[in-house]
Amino acid sequence: MLQSRIGLPIVLAGIFFASAAPSRALAETVLITGANAGIGLEFTKQYADRGATVIATHRRDTVPDTLAALAAEHPNVRVERMDVSVRDEIDKLAAKLKGMPIDIVINNAAIWSIGDRNDPAVRAAQSFGTLDYDQFELFMRTNVAGPIKVAEAFISNVKASKEKKIINISSLGGSNSLRARKPDQLFWYRASKAALNNVMRSLTTEVEHDGVIVLLFHPGGVRTERLAALGSALSTLAPEESIGDMISVIDKLTLADTGKFLLYDGKDAPW
């Protein structure tokens, strides 16, 4: 029997034939900043594995080994240089990708500290009484101006896409309702993430009428290379779990969700 009258799958010589619908991800294009390590690398892996076209950006002088290996394995991974703290580099890549619909922009690139956090002097730079004020501008340029500049530079690409999503990796450190704990006050990091939350909430007003969804995530204590090196007790989540959960949330977003600040599992994060 080659075909059932009621449309059941075809069975022939013990082989099951079914016309599976193509994955919704096959047509997705995702741009990820800071894609060569940690959270950004895991986003790149998972979107690449499910067939999305991934534009994986980094700020290194040469292509990082992690991205070179992924691109060799996945022809749908395109590696591009873009330091989000340098506005000209953002504009250069935006010009290169002009006219390409980008369904999802993931603003992941950020700095947490400048130098090795195991070094007491590095910790002191973000602690009251020994604050390094020269670092403040770099935190704000990278963690705040960088993501909003990326959103501004690629907004035409996002508007031209089907999904129209701008996703930002924030932190509970940016919550105004949660107090810092010693010894990691992280004054500049916390200030920059609070500012990121604010500018992205403002962005919703600008782009909502175009159907663009803007969202902020706290990814949880992900066991990245950086936290592992610190031996941090906050490092409780496997990257696969946190990023997998965030992608599941991203898949289901609607315009009703724009402007939300969520935990990686989709629950509300405190503002």
Sequence and secondary structure as in RCSB ss.txt:
>XXXX:A:sequence
MLQSRIGLPIVLAGIFFASAAPSRALAETVLITGANAGIGLEFTKQYADRGATVIATHRRDTVPDTLAALAAEHP
NVRVERMDVSVRDEIDKLAAKLKGMPIDIVINNAAIWSIGDRNDPAVRAAQSFGTLDYDQFELFMRTNVAGPIKV
AEAFISNVKASKEKKIINISSLGGSNSLRARKPDQLFWYRASKAALNNVMRSLTTEVEHDGVIVLLFHPGGVRTE
RLAALGSALSTLAPEESIGDMISVIDKLTLADTGKFLLYDGKDAPW
>XXXX:A:secstr
    TT   EEETTEEE      GGGG EEEESSTTSHHHHHHHHHHHHTT EEEEEE SSS  HHHHHHHHH T
TEEEEE  TT HHHHHHHHHHTTT   SEEEE    S SS TTSHHHHHTTSTTS  HHHHHHHHIIIIIHHHHH
HHHTHHHHHTSSS EEEEE  GGG TTS  BTTB  HHHHHHHHHHHHHHHHHHHHHGGGT EEEEEE  SB  H
HHHHHT TT  B HHHHHHHHHHHHHH  GGGTT EEETTS B   
